[in-house]
Amino acid sequence: MEVLQPFRNSLSNRHEIAKEWKSRNRPVVGWTCTYTPEEVIYAVDALPVMVWGTLGDTKLADAYMPSNSCSFARSCFNAALRGDYDYLDGFVESNSCDNRGKTYDMWVNYSKIPNIYFINTPHTNTEKAHRFFYEEVVRFKEWLERTFKKEISDDLLKGAMRVYNENRALLKRIYELKMKKPPLILGSEFLEIALSSLVMPKLEHNQLLSRFLAEVENRSDLPREGVRLLVAGSVMDNTELVRLIESVGGSVVADDWCTGSRYFWNLVDEDSDPLKAIAKRCLDKVPSSFMYGREERFRHAAELAKRFDVDAAIMFVIKYCDTHMFDAPLLRDELKAMGLPVLYLEWEHSMSGFAGLKTRIEAFIEMVGGVK
Amino acid sequence: MSTVNRRLKSTSGFYRNYVKKFYEDAHRAKAEKRPVAWVASTFPVEALQAMDVVPVWPENYASVCAARQVSVELCERAEREGFSRDLCSYSRCVLGSMFGYEKELPESGLPRPDFLVTTTCACDTHLKWFQVASRLYRAPLFVLDVPYNVGGGDSAHLDPAHIEYYKSQLDELFAFLEKQTGTRLDLGRLSETLAVSNWTSKLWMEIQDLRKTVPSPMDARDAFSAVFFMLCMPGSQVAVDFYTQLRDELRERARDRIGVVEDERFRLVWDNLPLWFNLKVFEWLNSLGVVVVAEVFSHTWAGSLDASKPFESLARKYLSNMANSTIQRRIDIIVGLVKDFHVNGVILPTNWGCRMMSIGETIVRDAVYKKLGVQSLVLEVDSSDWRVAGDAQIRERLATFLETLKS
């Protein structure tokens, strides 16, 4: 489908897009955790971009980070050491997980990126946590204003909230096209669309999403239906793994990735005080595994499994993600209790890490497909 | 071979006299239906002591299991339930003991908790592990959410917003404890507990200071035993009595220049955790004339508490714990220890299932060398899972490092 091409291009040209934005005297701010209040970055007229790794080796980072550290965090840091992110005017890190909190030290000590900021993210959403995090978001706004010498008015914030909510709503509509049988779009196609939202200007992305929605209903190249799968896990910053699943007969129709459904599932309340609403959404959205409310994430995954009528689930845990590893046995049991076959996989964030998974995924899909 | 002096009188029989007794007392409390709580380290335990709750430390229990050489079997038990081998070995070990172990557990296992209290102060694992345990035992869990001390300040230089958030949660903690125990918080009692804890900290730091003496009167083997009170019962009289006795013995030794070894070849600093399964490695180092004279771990738990401002001083003590801060804080502590304790080298053991103790050790190594010209060894190990690195491998790496110190 031709209308998919701009999304695909944005992934291969992400650094060029950022540099182009910068060439018009507007800053680019990198972030790593989906708990970052992105709307505030947008409101200061900066381009918020999520920092990802590559699937190549991480030799540069390995000199500093031990082999038992998060392979995704290591890969991102490796990209920074290689200079991939030298164009960043700011970088936002957080204590949302241990790996992230400790990698902050790496960026501060060894990268050349200016203006590194740390947001303290609560691990719970009690009333007191909300109060604390709101203050954190206020401070973040003030830091952005100081750093980029531009005042962030309520109107700018409200504009950002509108644009972001539109993006979330459009992404959700497209996501739901996978409910159809056969799904109207492939899991890998959706992931390209979702990931591009994290690296390209949101306004432009919204236009592309609307265009895509207008055209997708009439697509002639309908995807083949494979074994319908829910994939669960943390972050997915590339489409290789989903392509691998599709290459052996799987259809990824639902996910609980933080860069997938959890990124756009919840809207920000446009009728409340802007910073309060932005902070509130962060703590109340479908939680990540570092948050106390893990049952809510499990519920989200289970609901998706039902609504998207999946045949099986694959759990992907990036090595060495403690919070997901702790959640894994219970999530596995809950999905199994729904009658779903479940495959649990730990993977190194690299191409060679994938290679080892292929046989197991293929065998699993054959097994599920056989009884289907 | 160096001349190794007799071990300290105060610490001889430490395990039997204090640790074993601690578990016996906890089991007795459970039998008598007194409230027993599981606690994570860096949790303000003084709050529990003041409410007559009997705290037990799963982390300490894991170290006991490691010393008794059963930690790996228990870890494997948890792995069979789906808990990854890459998780914290403390947590795997304790979860393994909960899932059922065919042999007799050391100290009859951990008493089942009436409730659990944890904090995000030191790591994600404390939250996630206790969440799993709380569900398995269907016991309530209290979580104290702690902001990361990114500014790296000590207890006098913290972010006021962090102190406020912490204090506001202490209100919730006491409400939780009152509900669980059915007794009211007595502020006078809390102040008394804080005063005792404060005294314990002071004594412990005096003990550490005495180790600056050349030759050092105490090494890591004894320190890693004696630190037990700092972690598990800082607000108790038994801690004060023990540390007073230990301090007095060290004073005598320092006065008479009686060291752990007579002819010290190297004095080392040890970061992070000891190898609980292999505490003998310190004795082996002694036999080579090497003494670990300071541990970062021993310099992590003390904190001054103002009994007239209990909530605020608890917030300050725990928010400023090194585990809750950036690598710069660790560097500052180690640089200080190297200087003050006349140290020749630094051992930086990582901990396989622990990101907090593994990421950043290279920054420490480079910073210490740049600042003082002192070498460090990043030693890839695990405190309780010897499948990561066994005794022979560890000794070989240490021996090689000692060779480089010689040149």
Interface residues (C-beta under 8 A of the other chain):
Chain A: A63 Y64 M65 P66 S67 N68 S69 C70 N95 C97 D98 N99 G101 K102 T103 Y104 D105 M106 V108 N109 F118 N120 P122 H123 T124 T126 K128 A129 R131 F132 E135 E136 S289 F290 Y292 R294 V317 K319 Y320 D322 T323 M325 F326 D327 A328 P329 L330 R332 Y344 E346
Chain B: E81 G82 F83 S84 D86 L87 C88 S91 T120 C123 D124 T125 L127 K128 W129 Q131 V132 R135 V143 D145 P147 Y148 V150 A161 H162 E164 Y165 S168 Q169 E172 T326 I327 Q328 T350 W352 G353 R355 M356 S358 I359 G360 E361 T362 I363 V378 E380
